[in-house]
């Protein structure tokens, strides 16, 4: 697997650890799912820091660091991907959106609270 990383590593040992982790993830997923893996991208996250007041003293601790892997599987052989419909022009899209929405209804405005109370009393009777 070729590494097309854009970041630079300070030491070659860091690069080897990075590539080893990606190859390990790729081999594990191929053995578990039986599908071919095209690419693996990994991101390291630092654990969240917490401060707790305990017995009158502030204690700091951090959650464990963790790694996230983004995996792209190769499509199975013989499988055909669905063909997307041809793109519409912006005017056609606008007409479609306008026709799909129901027409707006206007709301009656009440000028002051007193007239609003009178309107509700008349409707109740």
C-alpha positions as CSV (number, residue, x, y, z in Angstrom):
1,X,0.0,0.0,0.0
2,X,1.4,3.4,-1.0
3,X,1.3,6.3,1.4
4,X,0.2,9.5,-0.3
5,X,0.4,11.5,3.0
6,X,0.8,15.2,2.7
7,X,2.2,15.8,6.2
8,X,5.9,15.3,7.1
9,X,7.1,13.0,9.8
10,X,9.9,14.2,12.1
11,X,11.5,10.7,12.3
12,X,11.4,7.8,9.9
13,X,10.3,5.7,12.9
14,X,7.1,7.7,13.1
15,X,6.4,7.1,9.4
16,X,7.0,3.3,9.9
17,X,4.6,3.2,12.8
18,X,2.0,5.1,10.8
19,X,2.3,2.7,7.8
20,X,2.3,-0.3,10.1
21,X,-0.9,0.8,11.7
22,X,-2.6,1.3,8.4
23,X,-1.5,-2.0,7.0
24,X,-2.6,-3.7,10.2
25,X,-6.1,-2.2,10.0
26,X,-6.3,-3.1,6.3
27,X,-5.3,-6.8,6.9
28,X,-7.8,-7.1,9.9
29,X,-10.7,-5.7,7.9
30,X,-10.0,-7.9,4.8
31,X,-9.8,-11.0,7.0
32,X,-13.0,-10.2,8.9
33,X,-15.3,-9.0,6.1
34,X,-13.6,-10.8,3.2
35,X,-13.7,-7.6,1.0
36,X,-10.8,-5.8,-0.6
37,X,-9.8,-2.5,1.1
38,X,-8.8,0.3,-1.3
39,X,-7.5,2.9,1.2
40,X,-7.1,3.5,4.9
41,X,-6.7,6.9,6.5
42,X,-6.1,7.3,10.2
43,X,-6.4,10.3,12.5
44,X,-5.1,10.4,16.1
45,X,-7.2,12.2,18.7
46,X,-6.1,13.5,22.1
47,X,-8.3,12.5,25.1
48,X,-10.5,15.2,26.6
49,X,-9.1,17.0,29.7
50,X,-11.2,17.2,32.9
51,X,-10.8,19.2,36.1
52,X,-12.5,18.0,39.2
53,X,-12.7,19.6,42.7
54,X,-12.0,16.9,45.2
55,X,-11.4,17.4,48.9
56,X,-10.7,21.1,48.3
57,X,-8.1,20.5,45.6
58,X,-8.4,20.6,41.9
59,X,-7.4,17.4,40.2
60,X,-6.7,17.2,36.4
61,X,-7.0,14.1,34.4
62,X,-7.3,13.2,30.7
63,X,-9.3,10.5,28.9
64,X,-7.3,8.0,26.8
65,X,-6.1,9.1,23.4
66,X,-7.8,7.2,20.5
67,X,-7.4,6.7,16.8
68,X,-10.1,6.9,14.1
69,X,-9.8,5.1,10.8
70,X,-11.6,6.0,7.6
71,X,-11.7,3.0,5.3
72,X,-12.7,2.8,1.6
73,X,-13.7,-0.6,0.4
74,X,-13.3,-1.6,-3.2
75,X,-16.5,-2.4,-5.0
76,X,-17.2,-6.1,-5.4
77,X,-16.2,-7.6,-8.8
78,X,-19.1,-7.8,-11.2
79,X,-21.2,-5.3,-9.3
80,X,-22.5,-2.3,-11.3
81,X,-22.9,1.0,-9.6
82,X,-26.2,2.8,-10.2
83,X,-26.1,5.5,-12.8
84,X,-27.1,8.9,-11.5
85,X,-29.8,10.8,-13.4
86,X,-28.6,13.6,-15.7
87,X,-28.3,17.0,-13.9
88,X,-31.2,19.4,-14.2
89,X,-30.8,23.1,-15.0
90,X,-31.2,25.5,-12.1
91,X,-34.6,26.7,-13.5
92,X,-36.0,23.2,-13.7
93,X,-34.9,22.6,-10.1
94,X,-36.6,25.8,-8.9
95,X,-39.9,25.0,-10.7
96,X,-39.8,21.5,-9.1
97,X,-39.3,22.9,-5.6
98,X,-42.0,25.5,-6.0
99,X,-44.5,22.9,-7.3
100,X,-43.8,20.5,-4.5
101,X,-44.5,23.1,-1.7
102,X,-48.1,23.9,-0.7
103,X,-49.2,27.5,-1.2
104,X,-48.6,29.8,1.8
105,X,-51.5,31.0,3.9
106,X,-51.5,34.5,5.2
107,X,-51.9,35.0,9.0
108,X,-54.2,37.6,10.4
109,X,-52.3,40.3,12.3
110,X,-53.7,41.7,15.6
111,X,-52.7,45.3,16.4
112,X,-53.0,45.3,20.2
113,X,-53.8,42.8,23.0
114,X,-57.2,44.3,23.7
115,X,-58.6,43.6,20.2
116,X,-57.1,40.1,20.3
117,X,-59.1,39.3,23.5
118,X,-62.2,40.6,21.8
119,X,-61.6,38.4,18.7
120,X,-61.2,35.3,20.8
121,X,-64.3,36.0,22.9
122,X,-66.4,36.5,19.8
123,X,-65.1,33.2,18.3
124,X,-65.9,31.3,21.5
125,X,-69.5,32.4,21.6
